Amino acid sequence: MRSSVALWVFAFSAGCGAGQEREQLLAKLPPPTSELPIVIPIAEAHSMPYPGMAAPFFAEPMVPVRFENPGGMWMPHQILGHQDKLKSLGLELDPKLLAEPTSPVLGAVVSLGGCSASFVSSDGLMVTNHHCATGALQYNSTATTNLLKDGHIARSREEEKWNGPTARVFVTQSVTDVTEKVLSGSATIKDDVRRYKFVERRQKELTESCEKGKNGIRCTIARFNDGAKFFEIEQLEIRDVRLVLAPPASVGNYGGEIDNWRWPRHTGDYSFFRAYVGKDGKPADHSNDNVPFKPPHALKLASRPLKEGDLVFVAGYPGRTNLYKSSEELRDAIEWFYPRRIRQFESYIKVIEHVGANDPDAKIKGASLWRGMANYLTNTKGQLEGLARTHLLEKRTAEDGTDQGAKKAVNDFVASMRPHREKDAALRELSSMPRLLSAATTIVRMAEERAKADKDRHPDYQVRNWKRLEQGLVTLDKSYNKALDEALLAHALRRIQATDAHDRSEALALIVGKKIDDAAIGELAKRAVDETQLAESAKRVELFSNATTTDLKKSKDPLIAIALKLRPLLAAAEDREDKVSGRFALLKPKYLQALGGDALPPDANSTLRVTYGTVRGYKSSEDKPMYRPFTLLSQVVAKATGKEPFDAPQGLIDAYLVRKTGPYADEALGEIPVNFLSDLHITGGNSGSATLNAKGELVGLVFDGNYEAMSSDWQFQPKITRSIHVDLRYVLWTLDAVLGARELLLELGVSPAFSHP
């Protein structure tokens, strides 16, 4: 075990706090003992890359680089084409276990509908990231019981907290290529919107056939690479999900937004859920009579220490990448979409913080929205910086410029759709940001769709989705705060007002009237939120379930009136989106074939993927020293200031100071590893994904990427693209030494090393 010398080095050469805070930390430390090794010699201490960061741990690689990862988030069946490479890297399991969605390895990996998770016990226990539990923590928080800050530990099944009616676990049962069934005959249709509707109808028919007679099964006909391929994804949908354990934010979100997307990291980004089903073993709505789900497979915990150079995998459900977008699609991202999103998120974050500063309820209700925006804000800034640094637009423009076929056709079409992009984006923002206006928009659309035959309805409003939509309207209570909603509505309208006249959405004049100024917008927002009846969940559900368009037009509810005015604009924007999808259904198969076709790993689209690589450090630039691939417990303590986001629990600090490490310390590192790096290709949606070793055992959870390589959604960069994982050993140590989660450890098959009062 490393000594307190490490902490003295960090405190004085790196700055773990300032002034009195630093003195308070140093006062807790025993005198340094020179006979014990130092984690970082003073000569290696470097200046802080950004405020609040402890000194990075630099070192040359301990093992030679034997693999230059080309990147790629592979569909399971594609992994068989990599088995020779995997065996050369040390694969110790049958490659088929990584190629079959229902295998003992991949069969344990699930989607939470935005994050990934994995079964780790025969009683439906799942492990995922702490930030993937934000919704569950918010759902169960109040102004006086803030689980977002304090976390939650269930000492028994009765203490597990329901995640709410919209929480889901999706267990993939099969993946089938249905491209021919979906696209056959579509190429002869000349009109883009009609072509899209044709493809959409095929998708709905296949979905209905897939789900027919199957209780608890959810099917999706997923689009790959903008419609170049289609796969039928059949999944078991579990509807009762409960929070078992989430550490306090001082562990699970240690470093907060200061450290977000950065390395070194020292974050215990983990939590545990449990899936419940009816007594018959089939998915059921939440009930106290439900029992834990018995998954067919659960991951085994690592049986040996992870080390630098080891082969690792991530299996999960990555959200979106853009590896095969055309040069004009990339230009839109760089010159319009990303700058717009940065301005949007920066401004909304200020609104949420301002309202929440003096309103504890608003602070809790806005927490999930705030954290999501803050997370994507940093990500977007990194994407823009990375794309500029690598000159990808110039390179892709040069590549596309030599093509007179599918690439040119895609680029010309993308350019033709630009006149409407700002108006449509502002409209979507307005109709979705204020919670109650979003609900009103759903109610108005539901009334319109209910009048149609189910086969003619928009897919989101078919009968199979009614219950989910209704549950969303009920759950809205957990994110609605009157003052916050008024502020969000006013801000969305003011952002439209500030737009150049030629790009300004007609929505502003429709809603506010002829006299448009700051005062008029404020008055409109206040009146709409004051007078609406939609703050009552029962009213929202009643209108959603029964109201016709005629009924709604008679309503005096101001938010319903606004939603009705917005509906024609939203319908026109949707037609433009359908036109894009219809044209891409014709062009993208040819475009992708020119790039490499089926040999390529498809862009991420929230379906099951496997990515592989090695545990490996990196240089942030060629003139900088090499980052080591592991961070350490001593660094967590060294960064502690006692104030958010570096407010490590006193119990954690005390456990470190008395060398309370048990079996969790790494012999080679000399102490407990916290986070580690690998050269895997991941993106949003991978959060909570299982990180597996060469034997297919759980060694950690991926939760982040490095800022320097945020543009890896567009281009993988082997030398600097890194994923950041929480080490299983730190998870187990905090469960044991800090949180005293004895029952959970025993369920995981781990004998607790420490006793607690």
C-alpha positions, 0 to 999 in steps of 0.5 A, a space after each residue: 500500500 502507498 503511504 501518506 507521502 503520496 498525499 503530501 506530494 499531491 497537496 503541495 505540488 498539484 494543489 488539492 485545495 487552497 489555503 485553509 482547505 489544504 491545511 485542513 486536509 494535511 492536518 488529517 494526514 499522518 507524518 510522511 514515512 520516507 521508507 515507503 514508496 511515493 506514488 508520484 515523485 515531485 519531479 514528475 508533477 505537472 501543472 494542472 490542465 484545468 481547475 481542481 484537477 490533481 496532478 496527472 500520473 504520467 509514465 511511459 507504457 509498461 508494455 509495448 503497443 501491440 494493437 493499433 485500434 481502427 475503431 468500430 462498434 461492431 454488430 455481434 455477428 461481425 465479430 466472427 470476422 475478427 477472431 484471428 486478431 482477437 486470438 492474437 490479442 489473448 482472447 480466452 473464450 469462444 468468439 461465438 460468445 461475442 457473436 450471438 446476442 443470447 450467449 452467456 456473455 452478451 445475453 447478460 447485457 441489456 439496454 435501459 433505453 438510453 444507457 446500458 447495463 448488465 445482469 450480475 446475479 441470478 435475481 435480476 440484479 443489474 449494474 450500470 453507471 451512477 449517472 444512468 440512475 439520475 432519473 431514478 434518484 430524481 423520481 424518488 427525491 423531494 425537497 427534504 430528501 435529496 437522493 441525487 446528492 445523498 444516494 440510496 442503499 437498500 439493505 433489503 428488497 423492501 427498501 428498493 425504490 421503484 424507478 417510475 412507470 417509464 423505466 424499462 429494461 430491454 433484453 435482446 432476444 434476436 437480431 434479423 436482417 430484414 433489409 430486403 423486406 423493407 426496401 423491396 419496391 421502394 426504389 421505383 417510387 419517385 416522390 420522397 415522402 411517398 417513398 418514406 411512407 412506403 418504407 414506414 408502412 413496411 416497418 410497421 407491418 413487420 413490427 406487428 408480425 414480430 410482436 403478435 402473440 408474444 407477451 412482453 416482447 417489444 420489436 423494433 425495425 431499426 434503421 442502419 446508416 440512414 436506411 441503407 440496412 434494416 434489422 428486426 430487433 426482438 427484445 423482452 421488455 421488463 417494466 418494473 425496475 427498482 433502484 438497489 444502490 447508488 453511491 452519494 454524488 460525492 462518489 458517483 459524480 466525483 469531480 462533477 462538470 470540472 472533470 467531465 470528459 477529462 482524464 485523469 478521472 476519479 469517479 465511482 460512476 456506478 449504481 445497481 438496479 433490479 428487474 422485477 416481473 410477475 409471479 409467472 416470470 413474465 413482464 408486468 407493471 409495477 406491483 408489490 407482488 412482483 418477484 425478481 426476474 431470473 435472467 438466463 445469464 449473468 456476468 461473472 466478476 473478474 477472477 484476476 487483476 486487470 493490467 496495462 495492455 490487456 485485451 478488453 471489450 465493451 458490450 452495450 447499446 451505443 446511441 449515435 455516431 456519424 462515421 459515414 456522413 457526407 461532407 455537406 452533412 459534416 458542414 451542417 454540423 460544424 457551421 450550424 448544428 454544433 454552434 447552435 447547440 452550444 448556445 442553446 445549452 449554455 443559455 438554458 443551463 443559466 435559466 435552470 440555475 437561476 430558477 433553482 438558486 432559491 427554489 429547492 424543488 426547482 433545483 431537484 426537478 431540473 437536475 436531470 435536464 441540467 446534467 444532461 445539457 451540461 454533459 452534452 455541452 462539454 461534449 459538443 465543444 470537444 467535438 467542434 475543437 476536434 473537428 477543427 484540429 483534424 481538418 476533417 471537413 476539408 478532407 471529406 470535401 476533397 474526397 466527395 468532390 471526386 464523386 459524381 454519383 451517390 456522394 454528390 447526390 447526397 450532398 446536393 440534397 442536404 444543401 437543398 434542405 438548409 433554408 428550413 433548418 433553423 425554423 424547424 430546430 427552434 420549433 422542436 425546441 419550443 414544443 419540447 423544452 417547457 414540460 407542460 407545453 410538451 405534454 400539450 403537444 402530445 395530447 394534441 397529436 394523440 387526438 389527431 392520430 386516434 381518429 385514424 386506423 392504427 396502421 395509418 397512425 404515426 408509429 409513435 402513436 400506434 396502440 402499442 405505444 399508448 401506455 408508454 405515452 400515458 406513463 410519460 405524462 404521469 411521470 412528468 410530475 417528477 420534472 415539473 416545477 411551475 416557476 421553472 416551466 414558466 422560465 423555460 417557455 419564456 426563454 424558448 420564445 425569446 430565443 426565437 425573437 433573437 433570431 434573424 428575421 429570415 430564420 425566425 419561426 412563425 411560431 413566435 407571432 402565432 403565440 405572442 401576437 402582433 406586439 412582440 417584445 420582452 414584456 409581452 413574452 414574459 406576460 404570455 409565459 406567466 399567463 399560460 403556466 398560471 391558467 393551465 390545467 395541465 399541471 394536474 396529471 389526472 387532467 393530462 391523462 384524461 385529455 390524452 385518453 379521450 379528447 378529440 381535436 374538436 374537444 381541444 379546439 373548444 378548450 380554454 386552456 392556454 397551453 392547449 391553445 398554443 399546441 394547436 397553433 403549433 401543430 400545422 408548423 410541426 406537421 410541415 417540419 415532419 414532412 420535411 424530415 420524412 422527405 429527407 428519410 425518403 431520399 436517403 432510403 434511395 441514396 444511402 444504400 448506394 453511398 454506403 456501398 461505395 464506402 465499403 458496404 457490409 464490411 464496415 461497422 455500422 454507425 451506432 443506432 442504440 442497438 447491441 454492439 461490441 467494441 474491443 481494444 486494449 488497456 492503454 494510456 495516451 498523449 494529449 498531444 505529441 509534445 506532452 508526456 504519456 498519461 498512465 492508464 490507471 488512476 488511484 485511490 490516493 489521488 481521490 483523497 489528494 483532490 478532496 477539498 471538502 466542497 463540491 464537486 471534490 467533496 469525497 466522503 469522510 468515510 472514504 478518506 478515513 478508510 484510505 488513511 488507515 490503509 483499509 484496502 482489503 483484497 481490492 488493492 492491485 499488487 503492481 499499482 500498490 493501491 486501489 485502482 479507481 478508473 482506467 483507460 482503453 482504446 475502445 470506440 464508444 459513444 453516448 448510450 454506451 454509459 453503463 456498458 459492461 467492460 469485459 476481459 479476455 475471459 468475458 468477465 466483468 472488469 469495470 463499466 465504461 462511463 466516459 471518453 476523453 475530451 481530446 477525442 470527442 470528434 471520434 463520433 465522426 472519425 476514430 483516432 487510434 493515438 488519442 481516442 480513449 474510453 474511460 472506465 470505473 474499475 470493478 475493484 474500486 466499485 467493490 472497495 467502496 461498497 465494502 469499506 465506505 458504504 457497508 453494502 454487505 448484502 449486495 456484496 454477498 449477492 455478487 459472490 464477494 465476501 465482505 472484508 470489513 465489518 461496520 457498526 
